[in-house]
Amino acid sequence: MNEPAGRATRPAPGDAASGRARDGATFGALLFTVAALPRLYVALFWSGEAVWDGHYYDFGARRIAEGFGYSDDLVVDGVLRWHPWCHYPVGYSAFIGFFYRIFGDGSRVVATVDALTGAALAWITWRLAQHAFSETRARIAGLLVALHPGLILYAALEMTEPLAALTTLGAFWLAVKDPRPLRGVFLGALVLGASALVRPQALLCVPFLALVMPLGHIAGSPGWARGWTGRGRVATLATALALVPVLPWTARNCRVMDGCALVSTNAGWNLAIGSFPRATGRFETLRASDGCREVTGQVQQDHCWFSYGVSQIETQPGHWLSLIPRKLGYLFDHESFAVEYLHEARPALWPEDRRAAARDFTTATHRLLVVAAAFGLFAVGWRGTGVVVQGAVLASVLGLIYLACGGTPTFWPLVLAVSIVPWLPLPGRAAWPPALKLSLALLGTTVVTHAVFFGEDRYHMVVTPVLCILAAGAFRRSSGSATARGTLPR
């Protein structure tokens, strides 16, 4: 029977779903392109010689591509000898080395790979945010990452942070998208294990998979995974699975180094930098005279500095604790590392006025993002006691914003609030689905890690996509209204 004239035809459910899929695929392709084009430009035309840590990452990648593994050569008694490394995590160098092996070790190869990695990070941020918000908010999150000036500049740097963020958020996405949460936890744990080869702190996120995923709430979930005891079992199994991609590298270290190291040997070094008498809260070069005069290998050196750092904390705990605000300030109060790296690599391209203006711009953008992310704590549609509680939280955040913009910009307390408040069972709070709580786990573990060690603004680049997700969720519906409607927060 023909449809009466003038009446709109309702699309079949299958047609609507396929239409949404096509729309999503089109947006995903556009998002990747929008993110890739500026990154390719800066990577190809602004990059220079790899400097600072990037020099070692690049050198390691070239050695891996040439078949020598993660190593260099030493001259001992006039004889050239193979000398293995593991001071830095191997993951980024191995990743770049793979492409060097195929395409050659030219600068354009690493520039292209880093630019496409940054574009993929925008895409994965959008995909993860789809499991937290409405499609519109998820797209805003992806676009914020795609157009973020600091992340764009980072494409010209041979540094680990974009790849670390991509693999960690990718693990979260695989976990939350799986219709079987238990399987998602284990798949996410495996990917986090691989991510730990780039940034070992990824392992700290593994227990959060078992903590936040809806285990036991889905029909067919095994009884042993239910309840807090069950979550403990799942967390233990997930941690064991996360070690599967790591242990072959650990075995390599035990075989060729002067001792065993799980991933790398810079933890002790970093702890000493964050606790020794000359510590300032940021990176400082350690000298043999500081405490480790006689060491013969990287593992021995790491153990020595670790013991030294622990002893400093034990004997001067007040000094170590007093450095935490400064460490978090160096981590979150500004954003200048990318500009300084590019200036170091190509000084002629960055005269002082351009350098200062670029630093000011990236810092201002970062601070605005932190403020916007803080508003991601709040929901609309408060009811009952939620009005009072959420109003108090809002007033507190507005107070922190006022203080942050004072004579000495201090934005880290806002990040600390964002890391803590969502875990509190406050009335009227915004919805925090697993995709958001896992993102917060990355943010929180980053805060804790650098409070223990030391802070530099390069390290917040790993959590910049998390700040973009939170900013996209500012003033969404309260958890009560979202649950009642059976939808993701809008």
C-alpha positions as CSV (number, residue, x, y, z in Angstrom):
1,M,0.0,0.0,0.0
2,N,1.3,3.4,-0.9
3,E,2.0,5.9,1.9
4,P,-0.5,8.7,1.9
5,A,0.6,11.9,0.1
6,G,2.3,14.5,2.3
7,R,3.2,12.1,5.2
8,A,6.9,11.6,5.9
9,T,8.1,8.0,5.7
10,R,9.8,6.8,9.0
11,P,13.1,5.2,8.2
12,A,13.5,1.6,9.2
13,P,15.7,0.9,12.2
14,G,18.4,-0.7,10.1
15,D,18.4,2.2,7.7
16,A,18.8,4.7,10.7
17,A,21.7,2.6,12.1
18,S,23.5,2.4,8.8
19,G,23.0,6.1,8.3
20,R,24.5,6.9,11.7
21,A,27.4,4.6,10.9
22,R,28.1,6.4,7.6
23,D,27.8,9.7,9.3
24,G,30.3,8.6,12.0
25,A,32.7,7.2,9.4
26,T,32.6,10.5,7.5
27,F,33.2,12.5,10.6
28,G,36.0,10.2,11.7
29,A,37.8,10.6,8.3
30,L,37.3,14.4,8.4
31,L,38.6,14.6,12.0
32,F,41.7,12.5,11.1
33,T,42.3,14.8,8.2
34,V,41.8,18.0,10.1
35,A,44.2,16.7,12.8
36,A,46.8,15.4,10.3
37,L,47.2,18.4,8.0
38,P,48.7,20.9,10.5
39,R,50.7,18.2,12.1
40,L,52.2,17.1,8.8
41,Y,53.1,20.8,8.1
42,V,54.9,21.5,11.3
43,A,56.5,18.0,11.4
44,L,57.9,18.3,7.8
45,F,58.8,22.0,7.8
46,W,59.5,23.0,11.4
47,S,61.3,19.9,12.8
48,G,65.1,19.8,13.0
49,E,67.7,17.6,14.6
50,A,66.4,15.5,17.5
51,V,67.5,17.1,20.8
52,W,67.4,16.3,24.5
53,D,65.6,13.0,25.2
54,G,64.6,12.9,21.5
55,H,68.2,12.4,20.5
56,Y,68.3,9.1,22.5
57,Y,65.0,7.9,21.2
58,D,66.0,8.6,17.6
59,F,69.4,7.0,18.1
60,G,67.8,3.9,19.7
61,A,65.3,3.7,16.8
62,R,68.2,3.8,14.2
63,R,70.1,1.0,16.0
64,I,66.9,-1.1,16.2
65,A,66.3,-0.6,12.5
66,E,69.9,-1.6,11.7
67,G,69.4,-4.8,13.6
68,F,71.6,-4.0,16.6
69,G,68.8,-3.8,19.1
70,Y,68.4,-1.1,21.8
71,S,72.1,-0.4,22.2
72,D,75.2,1.6,21.3
73,D,78.8,0.7,20.8
74,L,81.6,1.2,23.3
75,V,85.4,1.2,22.8
76,V,87.0,-1.0,25.4
77,D,90.7,-1.6,25.3
78,G,90.7,-0.4,21.7
79,V,87.9,-2.9,20.7
80,L,84.4,-1.9,19.6
81,R,81.9,-3.7,21.8
82,W,78.1,-3.9,21.7
83,H,76.6,-2.2,24.7
84,P,72.9,-2.8,25.5
85,W,70.5,-0.1,26.9
86,C,67.4,0.0,29.0
87,H,67.7,3.4,30.7
88,Y,64.8,4.8,28.6
89,P,61.7,2.7,27.8
90,V,62.1,0.9,24.5
91,G,58.6,1.3,23.1
92,Y,58.8,4.6,21.2
93,S,62.2,3.8,19.7
94,A,61.0,0.3,18.6
95,F,57.9,1.9,17.1
96,I,59.9,4.4,15.1
97,G,62.5,1.8,14.3
98,F,59.9,-0.4,12.7
99,F,59.2,2.4,10.1
100,Y,62.9,3.2,9.7
101,R,63.5,-0.4,8.9
102,I,60.8,-0.3,6.1
103,F,61.2,3.3,4.7
104,G,64.7,4.3,5.8
105,D,65.8,6.5,8.7
106,G,65.2,9.8,7.1
107,S,63.8,12.8,9.0
108,R,60.7,12.8,6.8
109,V,59.8,9.3,7.9
110,V,59.7,10.1,11.6
111,A,58.0,13.4,10.9
112,T,55.2,11.6,9.0
113,V,54.8,8.9,11.6
114,D,54.6,11.3,14.5
115,A,52.1,13.5,12.6
116,L,49.8,10.5,11.9
117,T,50.2,9.3,15.5
118,G,48.9,12.7,16.6
119,A,46.0,12.5,14.2
120,A,45.1,9.0,15.4
121,L,45.1,10.4,19.0
122,A,42.4,12.9,18.0
123,W,40.4,10.0,16.4
124,I,40.7,7.7,19.4
125,T,39.7,10.6,21.8
126,W,36.5,11.0,19.8
127,R,35.8,7.3,19.9
128,L,36.4,7.0,23.6
129,A,34.3,10.1,24.3
130,Q,31.4,8.5,22.4
131,H,31.1,6.1,25.4
132,A,30.8,9.0,27.8
133,F,28.7,11.7,26.1
134,S,26.3,12.4,23.3
135,E,27.8,12.4,19.8
136,T,28.0,16.1,19.7
137,R,30.1,16.4,22.8
138,A,32.3,13.4,21.7
139,R,33.0,15.3,18.4
140,I,33.9,18.4,20.4
141,A,36.4,16.4,22.4
142,G,38.0,15.0,19.2
143,L,38.2,18.4,17.6
144,L,39.8,19.9,20.7
145,V,42.6,17.4,20.4
146,A,42.8,17.8,16.7
147,L,43.2,21.6,17.0
148,H,45.2,21.9,20.2
149,P,48.3,24.1,19.4
150,G,50.6,22.2,21.8
151,L,49.7,18.8,20.4
152,I,50.1,20.1,16.9
153,L,53.6,21.4,17.7
154,Y,54.4,18.1,19.3
155,A,54.3,16.4,15.9
156,A,57.6,18.0,15.1
157,L,59.2,16.5,18.2
158,E,60.7,13.0,18.5
159,M,59.1,12.4,21.9
160,T,57.0,9.7,23.5
161,E,54.0,11.5,24.8
162,P,51.5,11.3,21.9
163,L,52.2,7.6,21.4
164,A,51.8,7.0,25.1
165,A,48.5,8.8,25.1
166,L,47.3,7.0,22.0
167,T,48.0,3.5,23.3
168,T,46.6,4.2,26.8
169,L,43.3,5.8,25.5
170,G,43.1,3.1,22.9
171,A,43.2,0.5,25.7
172,F,40.4,2.3,27.5
173,W,38.3,2.4,24.3
174,L,38.7,-1.3,23.6
175,A,37.6,-2.0,27.2
176,V,34.5,0.1,27.2
177,K,33.3,-0.8,23.7
178,D,33.3,-4.5,24.3
179,P,29.7,-5.8,25.0
180,R,31.3,-8.3,27.4
181,P,32.9,-6.1,30.2
182,L,35.1,-8.9,31.5
183,R,36.6,-9.5,28.1
184,G,37.0,-5.8,27.7
185,V,39.0,-5.6,30.9
186,F,41.4,-8.3,29.8
187,L,41.8,-6.9,26.3
188,G,42.4,-3.4,27.7
189,A,45.0,-4.8,30.2
190,L,46.9,-6.4,27.3
191,V,47.1,-3.1,25.4
192,L,48.1,-1.2,28.6
193,G,50.9,-3.7,28.9
194,A,52.1,-2.8,25.5
195,S,51.7,0.9,26.3
196,A,53.9,0.4,29.4
197,L,56.8,-0.3,27.0
198,V,56.4,3.4,25.9
199,R,55.4,4.8,29.3
200,P,55.7,2.4,32.3
201,Q,53.1,4.4,34.3
202,A,50.4,2.8,32.0
203,L,50.6,-0.2,34.3
204,L,49.1,1.9,37.1
205,C,45.9,2.2,35.1
206,V,45.3,-1.6,34.9
207,P,43.6,-2.0,38.3
208,F,41.1,0.8,37.4
209,L,39.8,-1.4,34.6
210,A,38.5,-3.8,37.2
211,L,37.4,-1.0,39.5
212,V,35.1,0.9,37.1
213,M,33.9,-1.6,34.5
214,P,30.3,-2.9,35.1
215,L,31.4,-6.4,36.2
216,G,28.5,-8.6,37.4
217,H,25.8,-6.2,36.1
218,I,25.6,-7.9,32.7
219,A,23.7,-11.1,32.1
220,G,26.1,-14.0,31.8
221,S,28.9,-12.5,33.8
222,P,30.6,-15.2,35.9
223,G,29.9,-15.2,39.6
224,W,33.6,-15.1,40.6
225,A,33.9,-11.6,39.0
226,R,31.1,-10.1,41.1
227,G,31.4,-7.9,44.2
228,W,34.5,-6.3,45.6
229,T,36.2,-9.7,46.1
230,G,35.5,-10.5,42.5
231,R,36.8,-7.2,41.3
232,G,40.0,-8.0,43.3
233,R,40.3,-11.3,41.4
234,V,39.7,-9.5,38.1
235,A,42.3,-6.9,38.9
236,T,44.9,-9.5,39.7
237,L,44.3,-11.4,36.5
238,A,44.3,-8.2,34.5
239,T,47.6,-7.2,36.0
240,A,49.1,-10.6,35.1
241,L,47.8,-10.2,31.5
242,A,49.3,-6.7,31.3
243,L,52.7,-8.1,32.1
244,V,52.5,-10.5,29.2
245,P,53.7,-7.9,26.6
246,V,56.3,-6.7,29.1
247,L,58.0,-9.9,30.3
248,P,59.8,-10.7,27.0
249,W,61.6,-7.4,27.3
250,T,62.2,-8.0,31.0
251,A,63.8,-11.3,30.1
252,R,66.0,-9.6,27.6
253,N,67.1,-7.1,30.2
254,C,67.9,-9.9,32.7
255,R,70.0,-11.7,30.0
256,V,72.0,-8.8,28.6
257,M,72.1,-6.1,31.3
258,D,74.0,-6.1,34.6
259,G,70.7,-7.1,36.3
260,C,67.0,-7.4,35.8
261,A,64.8,-4.4,35.0
262,L,61.1,-4.7,34.3
263,V,61.0,-2.0,31.5
264,S,63.6,0.7,32.1
265,T,66.2,1.9,34.6
266,N,65.2,5.6,35.1
267,A,62.9,5.2,38.1
268,G,65.7,5.5,40.6
269,W,67.2,8.4,38.7
270,N,63.9,10.2,38.7
271,L,63.2,9.5,42.4
272,A,66.6,11.0,43.3
273,I,66.0,14.1,41.1
274,G,62.8,14.7,43.1
275,S,64.2,14.2,46.5
276,F,67.9,15.0,46.8
277,P,69.1,18.2,48.6
278,R,69.5,20.2,45.4
279,A,66.0,19.2,44.2
280,T,63.8,22.1,42.9
281,G,60.7,20.2,41.8
282,R,61.8,20.0,38.2
283,F,64.6,18.2,36.3
284,E,68.1,18.7,37.6
285,T,71.2,16.9,36.4
286,L,72.5,14.3,38.9
287,R,76.2,14.2,39.5
288,A,78.3,11.4,40.9
289,S,79.1,13.6,43.8
290,D,75.4,13.6,44.7
291,G,75.6,10.1,45.9
292,C,76.4,7.3,43.4
293,R,80.1,7.5,42.7
294,E,80.9,3.9,41.8
295,V,78.5,2.2,39.5
296,T,79.3,0.0,36.5
297,G,76.0,-0.7,34.8
298,Q,72.6,0.9,34.2
299,V,70.7,-1.5,36.5
300,Q,73.2,-1.0,39.3
301,Q,73.0,2.8,38.8
302,D,69.2,2.7,39.0
303,H,69.3,0.7,42.2
304,C,71.9,3.1,43.7
305,W,69.8,6.2,42.9
306,F,66.6,4.6,44.0
307,S,68.2,3.7,47.4
308,Y,69.6,7.2,47.6
309,G,66.2,8.7,46.8
310,V,64.4,6.6,49.4
311,S,67.0,7.5,52.1
312,Q,66.6,11.2,51.3
313,I,62.8,10.9,51.7
314,E,63.2,9.0,55.0
315,T,65.7,11.4,56.5
316,Q,64.1,14.6,55.2
317,P,60.4,13.9,54.6
318,G,59.5,17.6,55.1
319,H,61.8,18.7,52.3
320,W,60.3,16.1,49.9
321,L,56.7,16.9,50.8
322,S,57.3,20.6,50.5
323,L,58.4,20.1,46.8
324,I,55.1,18.5,45.8
325,P,53.3,21.8,45.0
326,R,56.3,23.0,43.0
327,K,56.4,19.7,41.1
328,L,52.7,20.0,40.2
329,G,53.3,23.6,39.3
330,Y,56.0,22.7,36.8
331,L,53.7,19.9,35.5
332,F,50.5,21.9,35.0
333,D,51.0,25.7,35.3
334,H,52.4,26.3,31.8
335,E,53.2,24.7,28.5
336,S,56.4,25.6,26.8
337,F,58.4,22.4,26.2
338,A,57.4,22.0,22.5
339,V,58.5,25.6,21.7
340,E,61.8,25.2,23.6
341,Y,62.5,21.9,21.9
342,L,62.0,23.4,18.4
343,H,64.1,26.4,19.4
344,E,66.9,24.1,20.5
345,A,66.7,22.1,17.3
346,R,66.5,25.1,14.9
347,P,67.5,28.4,16.7
348,A,67.4,30.5,13.6
349,L,63.7,29.6,13.0
350,W,62.8,30.8,16.5
351,P,64.1,34.3,17.2
352,E,63.4,35.5,20.8
353,D,60.2,37.4,20.0
354,R,58.7,34.5,18.1
355,R,59.8,32.1,20.7
356,A,58.3,34.1,23.6
357,A,55.0,34.7,21.7
358,A,54.7,31.0,20.9
359,R,55.3,30.1,24.6
360,D,52.7,32.6,25.7
361,F,50.2,31.3,23.3
362,T,50.6,27.6,24.1
363,T,50.6,28.4,27.8
364,A,47.4,30.5,27.5
365,T,45.7,27.7,25.5
366,H,46.7,25.1,28.1
367,R,45.4,27.2,31.0
368,L,42.1,27.8,29.2
369,L,41.7,24.1,28.7
370,V,42.4,23.4,32.4
371,V,39.7,25.8,33.4
372,A,37.2,24.3,30.8
373,A,38.1,20.8,32.1
374,A,37.2,22.0,35.7
375,F,33.8,22.9,34.5
376,G,33.5,19.3,33.4
377,L,32.8,18.5,37.0
378,F,29.4,20.0,36.9
379,A,26.0,18.9,35.7
380,V,22.8,20.8,35.1
381,G,19.4,19.7,36.3
382,W,20.3,19.6,40.0
383,R,17.6,18.5,42.5
384,G,17.2,18.5,46.2
385,T,20.5,18.5,48.2
386,G,22.3,18.4,44.9
387,V,21.6,22.1,44.4
388,V,23.5,22.9,47.6
389,V,26.4,20.5,47.2
390,Q,27.0,21.2,43.5
391,G,26.7,24.9,44.2
392,A,29.4,24.6,46.8
393,V,31.7,22.7,44.5
394,L,31.1,25.2,41.7
395,A,31.9,28.1,44.1
396,S,35.1,26.3,45.2
397,V,36.2,25.8,41.6
398,L,35.4,29.5,40.8
399,G,37.6,30.4,43.8
400,L,40.4,28.2,42.5
401,I,40.1,29.8,39.1
402,Y,40.3,33.3,40.7
403,L,43.5,32.3,42.6
404,A,45.0,30.6,39.5
405,C,44.8,33.8,37.6
406,G,46.4,35.9,40.3
407,G,49.9,37.4,40.4
408,T,51.6,34.0,40.2
409,P,49.6,31.7,37.9
410,T,48.8,28.5,39.8
411,F,46.6,26.1,37.9
412,W,47.6,22.8,39.4
413,P,45.0,22.9,42.2
414,L,42.3,22.9,39.5
415,V,43.8,19.7,38.0
416,L,44.0,18.2,41.5
417,A,40.3,19.0,42.1
418,V,39.4,17.4,38.7
419,S,41.4,14.3,39.7
420,I,39.6,13.9,43.0
421,V,36.0,15.3,43.0
422,P,34.6,12.8,40.4
423,W,35.3,9.9,42.7
424,L,33.3,11.4,45.6
425,P,29.6,10.3,45.9
426,L,28.3,13.8,46.0
427,P,24.6,14.5,45.5
428,G,23.7,16.0,42.1
429,R,27.0,15.1,40.5
430,A,27.5,14.7,36.8
431,A,27.5,11.3,35.3
432,W,30.8,9.4,35.3
433,P,30.5,6.4,33.0
434,P,33.5,4.0,32.8
435,A,35.0,5.8,29.8
436,L,35.3,9.0,31.9
437,K,36.5,7.3,35.0
438,L,39.3,5.5,33.1
439,S,40.3,8.8,31.6
440,L,40.4,10.2,35.2
441,A,42.6,7.2,36.2
442,L,45.2,8.3,33.7
443,L,45.0,11.9,35.0
444,G,45.2,10.9,38.6
445,T,48.1,8.4,38.2
446,T,50.0,11.1,36.3
447,V,49.5,13.5,39.2
448,V,50.7,11.0,41.7
449,T,53.7,9.9,39.7
450,H,55.0,13.4,39.3
451,A,54.3,14.3,42.8
452,V,56.6,11.5,43.8
453,F,59.3,12.2,41.1
454,F,59.4,15.6,39.5
455,G,57.4,17.8,37.2
456,E,58.0,19.3,33.7
457,D,55.2,20.5,31.4
458,R,56.1,17.9,28.7
459,Y,54.6,15.2,30.9
460,H,51.1,16.8,31.0
461,M,50.8,16.3,27.2
462,V,49.9,12.6,27.9
463,V,46.7,13.8,29.7
464,T,45.9,16.8,27.5
465,P,43.3,14.6,25.6
466,V,41.7,13.8,29.0
467,L,41.4,17.5,29.7
468,C,39.8,17.9,26.2
469,I,37.3,15.1,27.1
470,L,36.4,16.8,30.4
471,A,36.1,20.2,28.7
472,A,33.7,18.7,26.2
473,G,31.5,17.4,29.0
474,A,31.2,20.7,30.8
475,F,27.7,21.4,32.3
476,R,26.1,18.2,31.0
477,R,23.0,16.6,32.5
478,S,23.2,15.3,36.0
479,S,23.6,11.6,36.5
480,G,20.0,11.3,37.7
481,S,18.5,12.9,34.7
482,A,20.8,11.0,32.3
483,T,19.9,7.7,34.0
484,A,16.2,8.4,33.9
485,R,16.3,9.0,30.2
486,G,18.5,6.0,29.6
487,T,20.9,8.0,27.5
488,L,24.5,9.3,27.7
489,P,24.9,12.7,29.3
490,R,24.2,15.6,26.9
